[in-house]
């Protein structure tokens, strides 16, 4: 079986350019997870650059249903995580370890990470961040799915949208779609690393 990670990294480079930094984290009993940083500068300098953090390693194995008696080593959804934030307003590079923790969660906790899910990191995403969890959004926008040879499922690149604790609690009651509609209606800049919670009254 071919190693999918070189193909995944090639897809990330095609979509986002050359990474300007990378870090590796290994948790006990899991495969190594890398986090790559890509900086998307602006041509005229009028707007802050966008920094994107992408995991590499989560898709090495398929995610399996935690209720399954035997884990299928081949079939099952594969994914990597992508977080986009505006540069300069916060020390967002400290998000590398929390992102690696989230990427390792399918191996560690048997989670199947899918659009609409909430993932909690148990603390701020980076120092003084107003966010402690993320909403998993639909794939296919920023980085196209990577098709693999059958019987392997494609690798999907899932955007992560930071949520404040109030937003996460509201989402649990009303659902992911309702929260995204609220963000849209209020013109929320989801890449702002210091933004306030959207009005939820």
Residue, then its C-alpha position, 0 to 999 in steps of 0.5 A: x500500500x503506497x504511503x499517502x502522506x507524500x501525496x497529501x503534502x504535494x496537494x497542500x503545496x499545490x493549493x497553498x504554496x511552499x510551507x515556511x515552517x513545520x513542526x512535528x509532534x508525536x504522542x505516545x502510541x500514535x503516529x507522528x503528526x506534522x503541522x505545516x505553516x503557509x503564509x499568504x502575503x498580499x501583493x499591495x500590502x493593504x491587508x494583513x497576510x493570511x497564515x494557514x496551518x495544515x496538519x500532515x499525518x492524520x490521513x495516514x490511517x482511515x478513521x474508524x467508527x469507535x463502535x466497530x469491533x475490528x478497525x478496518x486498516x484500509x476503508x474509512x474516511x481520511x482527513x487533514x485539518x486546515x486553520x486560516x487566521x490573519x497574521x500579526x494580531x496574536x501569537x497564533x504559531x502556538x496553535x501547532x500543538x493543539x492542532x496536532x492534538x486534534x489531528x491525533x484524536x482519531x487514533x487516540x480517542x477513536x473519533x471520526x472527524x466530520x463536517x459539523x463536528x465540534x472539537x475542543x482543545x481544553x484551553x485557548x487555541x493560542x496564548x490569550x485566544x478567545x477560542x477553546x474549540x473549533x467547528x469543522x467546516x465542509x471540505x473542498x473549498x481551499x484545498x481540493x479532495x485528494x483521490x486515492x486508488x481504490x479501495x482507499x477513501x479520498x483525503x478531505x481537507x477540513x477547514x477549522x473555524x474557531x469558536x468562543x465558548x459561548x458560540x460552542x454552547x449555542x452550537x450544541x443547542x441550535x446546530x452547526x448550520x444555525x451558527x454559520x448562518x449567524x456568523x454570515x448574517x453578522x459579517x463575522x471575520x472568522x480569520x480574526x484571531x482576536x474577534x469577539x463572539x457573534x451576538x447570540x440573543 
